[in-house]
Amino acid sequence: MNTSWTHFRLDRRHPGYWRVTFDHPPINTITATTITELSQLMDLIERDAQLNVVVFDSANPDFFLAHYDIEKDAAKTAALPSGPTGLPGWLDVTVRLSRAPVVSIASIRGRARGAGSEFILACDLRFASRENAVLGQFEVGTGFIPGGGPMARLSRLVGRGRALEILLVADDFDGARAEQYGYVNRAIAENELDAEVEAMALRLAGFDHDAIARTKSYVDQVTLPPDSELPPALIDFRQAFGRPGPRARLAKLEELGLNADGDLERHLGRRVVEGAQALAGA
């Protein structure tokens, strides 16, 4: 299998421990290429009987995974083939990650919104920089339905009320508030995040693979959403591209700087509101 990926790099630090670093300038958006490459990575993860833990981090300290980028062609990702689970590409990646017989850890610096948030929600453990992490599901603020399963995952993780706040208010959450809500396991001081995650990964790397895989599978049975819950929201998300309101809001955000490293992306929770107001007054 070709492992010369363009959106991330893989460091096999130990037979039982891999680190995957997202590196897709300028802001680590998730595209059809990202999904294809992550599917290939999942093939490797699932086949390695020695691997116990995979840590995901970012080469960009300001953006972990910004969000999904349709690349001005909403059909591009929709055209990706279904994965081994039978689910569409993005759902296939996140479901396989959640159910993989290894521990997945998101070490979060910078922004993880939209599909970036969906990715970390699919990870088993989430640790965020207390001073430099921003999480959120901004889609409702743009007239879209979040398509990658956050309704199913957040509701089980943080409870109904907080899930609705995250999804419907569509604002940003810093590391401390994300910890308070249970969005992440813990918020860790910026200068301690790497060392704590590394120590945990090395500890897990030395454990028995079968014991980890079997224990995780029992937890999965009672905590993960059934696959059937996920496709309807993705269908709704895709249908929104055919409605004038969401299309106009998306165009306005692109005009304001969506997918580029600038004030809009750095303060998207606030600027989504401004974009909607500007459109309403146009």
N, C-alpha and C positions, 0 to 999 in steps of 0.2 A: 504493500500500500504506500502511495506517495504521502510523505509526511512533511513536505515543504509547504507548510501553510503560510498564508499571507496575512491573516487577521490575528494570529496568536503564535506563540512559540512554546515548545514543550521542553522542559528540563527534567530528565529522569535522575533525580537526586539520590535515589536509593531503590533497590528492587521493589520495596514496598511503598514508595513515596514518589509521586510526580508533582511537579508544579507547572501550571499552565498560565502564561502571562499574556493577557490581551494587549495587542499592539497594532491598532488599526487607526492611524491618524486621519483626521485631526482629533476626533473625540470618541473613538471606539463605538461607532454606531453598529447596529446589528443589521446585516443585509442578507440577501440570498446566499452570497458567498460564505458569510459567517456560519449560516445554518448548515451548508454543505460540509464545511470543514469541521464543525462540531460533531456532525453525524459520523464522520470518519474517525474523529477522536473517540467517540463513544464505542465504535467497533473495537478499537485497541483496548480501551478500559475494560470492556466486558470480557475480552478474551484472555486477559493477563491474570493468571491464577496466583501470582505473587503480590499483586498490587493491593494495598490496603487503603490508601488515602491519596486524594488528589486535591491540591490547593489551587484555587483560581485567584489571580490578582491582576493588576494592570500596570503597564509601563508608564501610563499617564497618571500622575497623582491627582489630577483634577477630574478625570472621567474614568470610572470603572467600566461601565457599559452604558453609553448615553441613552439609547432607546433604539427602536426599529427605524430603519430608513428605507422607504419604498423605492428610492433611487429614481423617482419620477415615473415609476412603472409598477403600479400595484399588482399587476398580473405576474410579475417576475417571481416573487416568492410563492404565490399561489400555484405557479406552474411546477414547483419542485415536486418530485415524486413522493409518495407516502413512504415512511420509514418502516423498519422491521415490526413496529407495533401496529402498523396499519393506519396510524394517525398521520395527519399532514406534517410536513417537515419540522416546523418549530415545536409543535406539541410533541412530536416523536422524540426530539432531542431532550426536552425537559422531563418527559415521563421516563425515558431511559436513564437520565441522570439521577432522578429521584430513586429509582428502583435498582440501580447498579449495585453489585455486591462489594462496593467500596464506600468509604466515607468521603463525601465531597464537602469541601470547606471554601466558602467565599471570604476572602480577606479584602475588605472593602475600603478603598480610598477613593474619594471623589464621588461622582454622580452615578447613580444606578436608578434610572427612571424607566417607566414603560416596560418594554421587553427586557431592559437591563434589570429592573426589579423582578420581572418574571423569572429571569435566570437565577438570581440569588435565592428566590423563594423555592426553586427546584433543588437547590443545594441542601445538604443535610444540616450543615452548621453555617452560621453567618456571624462574622465578627467585623465590626465597623470602627474606623477611626473616630474617636470621640470628637475631635476638632475638625476633621476633614472628610466627612461622609454626608451625602445627601441622597435620600431615597424617596421614591414617590411613584404614583400611578396617575399621570396627568391627562389620560386620554379623554375622560368625560368632559374636561375643560375645553376640549377641541371638538366635541360632538361625536366622538367615537366610543365604542365599547371596548374595553381591554380584551384582547383576543387570546392571550397566552395562558389563561388559567388562574389569574390572581384572585378572582371571586371565590373559586373553590379552595385555593391554598390559604389565602389570608383569613377566610372565615374560620377555618380549622385552627389556624395559628394564633390569631389575636382575638378571636371572638367576633360576633356579628356587628356590634356597635362600632368597634374600632375599625373593622374591615370596611364598613360603610363610610366612615369618616375618611379613611385613606383613599378609597375609590371615588367617592362622590365629591368631596371638597377638592380633591385633585391638587393638593398643595405639597410642598416639600417637607420632608422630615429630616432633621439633623440626627447625628449619631445618638445623642442622649435621648431624644424623644423616641427614636426607633427602638432603643433598648427598653424604655419605659413601656412601650406598647407591645413588646414581644416580637416586633418586626425582625429584630436580630437577636442572637443569643446574648451578646454583650457588646457594649461600646468600650473600646480600649484606648488609652492615651496614644496619640499619634506616634510618639517615640518608643512605645512598647509593643505596638501591634505586630510587627514582623517577628520579634523574638518570641512572643506568646504563641502565635500561630505555628511558627517553626517548631517550637518545643512540642506542641500538641501533635503535629504531623509526624515528627520523628518517634514519638511515643507510640502512636498508632501503627507506624510502619513496622514495628517490631512485634506486634501481637499476631496471634493466629488468624490467618485469613478466613478460615471456615467459621470460626467463632464470631468474627465481625459480621460476615455475610449473613449468617443464620440469625443472629440477634437482630440485625437491621431489618431482615425480612419480616420478622414478627411485629416489629414496630410499624413497618410499612402497612401491614394488613389492617391495622386499626386506626391509622392516621392519614394515609394518603387518599385523595379522592379517586373514585373509580374512573377509568379512562373515558367512560361514556359521558361524564359531566363536562368534558373539556371542549369537544368540537362545536356545540351550539354557539358559544360566545365568539369563537373564531369566525364562524359563518357570518354572524352579526357584524363583526369588525369589518370583514371584507365587503359586505353589502353597503356599509356606510360610504364607501368610495363612489357609490352610485347615487348618493343623495346630495343635493346642492349645498345644504348647510355645512356638513363636515368638509366637503371639498373646498368651500370658500374659506373656512377657518384654517384648513391646512395650507392653502395658498397664502393666506395672510401671515401665518407663522413662517413660511418659507421666505416671504418678503422681509420679515423682521430678523431673519438670520438663523432659521432652523437648520440643523446639521453642520453648522460652522461654530468654531470656538469664538464665542463672543458673549455679550451681556445676556442675550436671550437664553442661550443654553445654560449659562452659569446661574441664572435666576428664573428658570422656566416656570416654577410654581407661581411666582408673582406675575410674570410676563404673559402667561396664558390668559389671565384675566384681562390684562391690558389689550391683548390681541382681539379678544372677543368684544370688548367695548369699542375698540376702533372699528371693527367690522360693523357693529350695530349702528354706529354713527355715520357710516359711510353713505 
